[in-house]
Amino acid sequence: MMVDDELKQENDCNDQQHNDRMVPTNGDDDQDTAKPVDPMLFVKGSEDTAQLIDSAAATPLHSSIGDATLEKQQIKRLGATVYGQAIQVTEKGVFPAVGSILGPYFCLGKLGMGTFSSIHKCVSFQKENRLAAAKVELGDYQQSGVLESEATVLDFLYRSLPKGTVPTYIGHYKSSKGAALLMEYLPGKDMHYMREEIMATNKDSSRRIAVKDAVYLTADVMLPLLKEMHQVGIVHRDVKPSNCVRRQGKEFCMVDFGLSKSIVVAADAEVADKDHAWPDSRWLKPLNYNGPGCYRKERAKAEFRGTSMYASPRVHQGRDYCPRDDVWSLLYVFCDLVSGGLPWMSYAAGRERESCQAFKERIHANDGEESSLLLMGDHYHVAAFKREKQLAAQSQSSDGRSTIPLPEPHPMSKDEHKVNLLRKAFRHLSELQFYDTPDYTLIQESIWGFLELNDACKELSIEEMQWESTSSTSEADAVKTRPVNHPTWELIVSADGESAIDDTVFQDLEVRGGSAYGGLPLEFQFKVGQMEYNQTHGVEIHRTLNDWMQVALPLLYKEWDAKKFEDGGHRTSTDGFRRDRYLSLLQSCLACAKKEDCFQSRNCYYYIDDREEDPTPKKRKVEIQVNHESDKHSPLVFVSRVLVGLERAIELEKAKKSPPPVRISFS
Ligand SMILES: Nc1ncnc2c1ncn2[C@@H]1O[C@H](COP(=O)(O)OP(=O)(O)OP(=O)(O)O)[C@@H](O)[C@H]1O
């Protein structure tokens, strides 16, 4: 295997692909304490609230969509706070297959995959066609309770922290088949991915990123986000590059609160440490509790939670997790980004957790005597690991020498000033107890100290991150300027000024998995889903007409790629046989129009404007743009033309012979 390949393999293993975080069952991992983030604690608090939650669950989905406004209002009335409880909705198809629907959300495709869950890009059928990210638990983890716990924590953080710290919490949607946590869709990439993009341009194939970027991402982005979380009593417990996602420009959010936990409990709880009062009024309070909080008693023994690559030695040693450990992990993230790797990176990739622990303990022993190892770089660490394995495999008779050369460590590791900065930061953390607040300024200043580069450390070969332009912007522009080659129907401004969904939401998606409309272009799948949804959800008629047109026009005027869209992949559009999928879509489209009385009602073209508090609301014309030579000013005539076109297309298709079955091949 080439060195490059090997390195790549290591790299792939070091972050999200192969982490070894443990997943607690029932959303909590305490063995000897209360359950501060058990969602049920916050739901079953009083009979009244339990009833309200039941009624919220029974509410038709279209009225409880979006920000779960309904429950929030009800809960506010009761003076109690309920975080992240599930809303019962209906499901069409198997969510999150592409094209499936969960409540108001239509699934567009997969965004990412973690150890126990996958994340999917969705679009809401609601007013703003809002994009969302849906987190869904994978097979074995479906009943683990982690999703409920995550919904509780995210909802709490979203309501308690300054805007933009975490993704907007939208809701926790449950059907009879599954559940999903819906949150704001973050269009940027996560830090792990951003680093991979830089790595691809590094001439020496190192995993390093520019010092300036590593400093910014950790000291100016991640650390303040963690500080905000700690101030409301939540520890993240899985700090790593892939859990920090870019929103836009230089703004980032922390994500993934599946392992997060509150370190605060009600002052009268059995597990409260009465000697350590919680200083802030914000913390994850149990339902109907408005009293003060205390730190939770430190547990004598805690199970490992997190990722071996970045977990603090205290977590390896079974000490109870506290803010100190999040910050410790952050320092490891910094060393990893700035130098390209960590001394135990190959052990972490091989899930040798005990070896990772031993390495970390060795480095931090004797006031961090061996701290320079943290900056030696990935090439050095990978070679050192191989040497060690080779020596271990050699028989006793050998001369105890390895044939694998050790490359020169990164010059940063010889810069005493920088090594001392790290030593100082780790020394501070190692002195902290469970109840202590880290000195965030000290940590930040230690990382900032790396900006003073001496000549040996200057990284001329590493590209800096480009913050201004994102690839999706250029794609968006490309889509907007695409020429229109068939008649279009566009709802210019609707009653509430809503604009139509932008094609760009369908860009840059990696689509996997099966679909109810499998094989059709994603954008079209969404439009068919929207058209069908409108039939049953009392959407205003002019919108229903607009959505229907978005399906009917491509069916009539765009080329139907039978090879891709029909079963078997062996078809052409001119093979003379009936295209069953095409026919069924034509029929479904016509049936939708018939349900709406073929859009003959005047309300398709006019609406009542009741936005102002006018006792006699005005009837206004719906603004539509029809791009068709003869029907520019007559939408009604245009609609009739399309209806006739659909009927004719159905007749023509039905008249064709059934296609022969797909040939079976055993090769
Ligand atoms: N709100 C979001 N918007 C866009 N992408 C997101 C969002 N949340 C998460 N992602 C992407 O999905 C990836 C996995 O998400 P997350 O970490 O929550 O899942 P996980 O199963 O807990 O992963 P892991 O096991 O690696 O910790 C993230 O690294 C990020 O790239």
The ligand as an SDF file (V2000), in Angstrom:
LIG
                    3D

 31 33  0  0  0  0  0  0  0  0999 V2000
  -28.1010   21.0210   11.5570 N   0  0  0  0  0  0  0  0  0  0  0  0
  -27.2720   20.5040   10.6500 C   0  0  0  0  0  0  0  0  0  0  0  0
  -27.2140   21.0080    9.4000 N   0  0  0  0  0  0  0  0  0  0  0  0
  -26.3840   20.4730    8.4810 C   0  0  0  0  0  0  0  0  0  0  0  0
  -25.5600   19.4310    8.7120 N   0  0  0  0  0  0  0  0  0  0  0  0
  -25.5720   18.8850    9.9360 C   0  0  0  0  0  0  0  0  0  0  0  0
  -26.4170   19.3830   10.9690 C   0  0  0  0  0  0  0  0  0  0  0  0
  -26.2040   18.6370   12.0780 N   0  0  0  0  0  0  0  0  0  0  0  0
  -25.2710   17.7280   11.7600 C   0  0  0  0  0  0  0  0  0  0  0  0
  -24.8820   17.8600   10.4810 N   0  0  0  0  0  0  0  0  0  0  0  0
  -23.8850   17.0420    9.7550 C   0  0  0  0  0  0  0  0  0  0  0  0
  -24.0820   15.6730   10.0880 O   0  0  0  0  0  0  0  0  0  0  0  0
  -22.9120   15.1340   10.7140 C   0  0  0  0  0  0  0  0  0  0  0  0
  -23.2990   14.1260   11.7790 C   0  0  0  0  0  0  0  0  0  0  0  0
  -24.1370   14.7680   12.7560 O   0  0  0  0  0  0  0  0  0  0  0  0
  -24.1130   14.3650   14.2960 P   0  0  0  0  0  0  0  0  0  0  0  0
  -22.7190   14.5400   14.8180 O   0  0  0  0  0  0  0  0  0  0  0  0
  -25.1970   15.0790   15.0090 O   0  0  0  0  0  0  0  0  0  0  0  0
  -24.4440   12.8050   14.1810 O   0  0  0  0  0  0  0  0  0  0  0  0
  -23.8990   11.6500   15.0950 P   0  0  0  0  0  0  0  0  0  0  0  0
  -24.5580   10.3850   14.6720 O   0  0  0  0  0  0  0  0  0  0  0  0
  -24.0450   12.0110   16.5060 O   0  0  0  0  0  0  0  0  0  0  0  0
  -22.3620   11.6250   14.6560 O   0  0  0  0  0  0  0  0  0  0  0  0
  -21.0950   11.0660   15.4590 P   0  0  0  0  0  0  0  0  0  0  0  0
  -21.3680    9.6860   15.8470 O   0  0  0  0  0  0  0  0  0  0  0  0
  -19.9800   11.1820   14.4400 O   0  0  0  0  0  0  0  0  0  0  0  0
  -20.8620   11.9840   16.6080 O   0  0  0  0  0  0  0  0  0  0  0  0
  -22.1700   16.3550   11.2630 C   0  0  0  0  0  0  0  0  0  0  0  0
  -20.7850   16.0940   11.3430 O   0  0  0  0  0  0  0  0  0  0  0  0
  -22.4690   17.4010   10.2200 C   0  0  0  0  0  0  0  0  0  0  0  0
  -21.6070   17.2630    9.1120 O   0  0  0  0  0  0  0  0  0  0  0  0
  1  2  1  0
  2  3  1  0
  2  7  2  0
  3  4  2  0
  4  5  1  0
  5  6  2  0
  6  7  1  0
  6 10  1  0
  7  8  1  0
  8  9  2  0
  9 10  1  0
 10 11  1  0
 11 12  1  0
 11 30  1  0
 12 13  1  0
 13 14  1  0
 13 28  1  0
 14 15  1  0
 15 16  1  0
 16 17  2  0
 16 18  1  0
 16 19  1  0
 19 20  1  0
 20 21  2  0
 20 22  1  0
 20 23  1  0
 23 24  1  0
 24 25  2  0
 24 26  1  0
 24 27  1  0
 28 29  1  0
 28 30  1  0
 30 31  1  0
M  END
$$$$
